[in-house]
Amino acid sequence: MSPTILEKRLYTATATATAGRDGRVKSDDGHLDVAVVPPRALGGSGAGTNPEQLFAGGYAACFGSALGHVARAQKITTGPVSITANVTIGPVGKGFGLAVELLASIPELPREQAEALLRAAHEVCPYSNATRGNIVVDLRLV
């Protein structure tokens, strides 16, 4: 499988991490500036955010926007939508890997229609496209 080549570059986010999992992450525009600390489950103090939380927040927000995009294209009014991303880290061979569970709440749509929107959003979401074939991403309607 060859990498996806962008047809056009719409936006580039830039962030710098210092001191790895026990440091800071700052964006070039200053809007993101957070302490990064290992979670207690990995032996850290848990007194800050961690890379998995940052990834979960980004994926949840992006997936929610992808779902809205698909719904608008299909002329579907969804009502309130919330996406929760559970990002898990664990060992894979000599390294580490991630697994993601995306939980979607779309209470105003019939289940079948909501599940179809989830599948369609998974096809257009940049995070889903970046992770497809690399990690397990489970979609669930709650």
C-alpha positions in Angstrom: 0.0 0.0 0.0 1.5 3.3 -1.0 1.2 6.5 1.0 -1.6 9.0 0.3 -0.3 12.0 -1.6 -2.2 15.3 -0.9 -3.7 16.8 -4.0 -3.5 20.3 -2.3 -2.1 21.4 1.0 -4.9 23.3 2.9 -3.3 23.8 6.3 -0.2 22.7 8.2 -0.2 22.5 12.0 3.2 22.9 13.7 4.0 21.9 17.2 7.2 21.2 19.0 7.7 18.8 21.9 10.6 19.2 24.3 11.7 16.5 26.7 9.4 13.8 25.2 6.7 12.4 27.5 8.0 14.5 30.4 8.1 18.0 29.0 6.0 20.5 27.0 4.2 20.7 23.7 3.8 24.1 22.1 2.3 25.1 18.8 4.0 27.7 16.6 1.0 30.1 17.1 1.0 29.8 20.9 -2.6 28.4 21.1 -1.4 25.1 22.3 1.1 25.1 25.2 0.7 22.2 27.6 2.8 20.2 30.0 3.2 16.6 28.9 3.5 14.0 31.7 3.3 10.2 31.6 0.0 8.9 33.0 0.0 7.1 36.4 -0.8 3.9 34.5 2.7 4.2 32.9 4.5 5.2 36.0 4.2 8.9 35.7 2.6 11.5 38.0 -0.4 12.1 35.8 -0.1 15.8 36.6 -0.5 16.9 33.0 -1.8 15.7 29.7 -0.1 12.9 27.6 0.3 12.2 23.9 -2.5 9.6 23.9 -4.9 12.3 25.2 -3.8 14.7 22.6 -4.3 12.1 19.9 -7.7 11.2 21.3 -8.9 14.8 21.4 -7.7 15.5 17.8 -9.2 12.3 16.4 -12.6 12.8 18.2 -12.8 16.4 16.9 -11.8 15.6 13.4 -14.1 12.6 13.2 -17.0 14.7 14.4 -16.3 17.2 11.7 -16.1 14.4 9.1 -19.4 13.1 10.3 -21.0 16.6 9.9 -19.5 16.9 6.4 -21.0 13.6 5.3 -24.3 14.4 6.9 -24.5 17.8 5.1 -23.5 16.2 1.8 -26.4 13.7 2.3 -28.8 16.5 3.5 -29.2 14.8 6.9 -29.9 16.9 10.0 -28.2 14.9 12.8 -29.1 17.0 15.8 -26.5 16.9 18.6 -23.5 14.6 17.9 -20.7 13.7 20.3 -17.6 11.6 19.6 -15.5 10.1 22.3 -12.1 8.6 21.3 -10.5 6.0 23.6 -6.8 5.7 22.6 -5.0 2.8 24.2 -1.2 2.2 24.1 0.4 -1.2 24.5 3.4 -3.3 23.5 3.7 -4.6 19.9 6.8 -6.7 19.5 9.8 -4.7 20.6 8.0 -1.4 20.4 4.6 0.1 21.2 1.3 0.5 19.3 -2.0 2.2 19.6 -5.6 1.0 19.3 -8.6 3.4 19.0 -12.3 3.0 19.9 -14.6 5.8 18.6 -17.9 6.1 20.5 -20.5 8.1 18.7 -23.7 9.5 20.2 -26.3 10.6 17.6 -29.5 10.3 19.6 -31.9 12.0 17.1 -31.2 9.6 14.2 -32.5 6.1 13.7 -29.7 3.5 14.5 -29.3 2.3 10.9 -28.9 5.8 9.6 -26.5 6.8 12.3 -24.3 3.7 11.7 -24.2 4.4 8.0 -23.0 8.0 8.7 -20.3 6.6 11.0 -19.1 4.3 8.3 -19.1 7.1 5.7 -17.3 9.5 8.1 -14.6 6.8 8.7 -13.9 6.9 4.9 -13.4 10.7 4.8 -11.8 11.5 8.2 -8.1 12.3 7.8 -7.3 10.6 11.1 -9.1 7.4 9.9 -7.3 7.6 6.6 -3.9 8.0 8.3 -4.5 5.1 10.7 -6.3 2.7 8.3 -4.4 -0.6 8.0 -1.9 0.5 10.7 -3.9 0.2 13.9 -7.3 -1.2 15.0 -10.0 1.5 15.0 -13.4 0.3 16.3 -16.5 2.3 15.6 -19.4 2.1 18.0 -22.7 3.9 18.2 -23.8 4.4 21.9 
